[in-house]
Amino acid sequence: MKREIVLNDTDLKRALKIMMAESDIDSMAAVARNLNIKETTFRSAINNNSLRVAELVRICEMMGYELVMRSKNQ
């Protein structure tokens, strides 16, 4: 069962590792290949917190997740 990952509570790198553990994607290199970008470029974007939202949406979709933005006032 896939769980909810709150990015306010964890960093993106850890969130990606959680999603990979719960999907068929087994490495950051595989994620980069699926995005058609170099692994070093992908790792740099993760480490520098500069991953584009469009890429994050694609990553979520490939691993069976959805990206949700929610008002804090709920």
Secondary structure as UniProt FT lines:
FT   TURN            7..9
FT   HELIX           12..21
FT   HELIX           28..35
FT   HELIX           39..47
FT   TURN            48..49
FT   HELIX           53..62
FT   TURN            63..64
FT   TURN            72..73
//
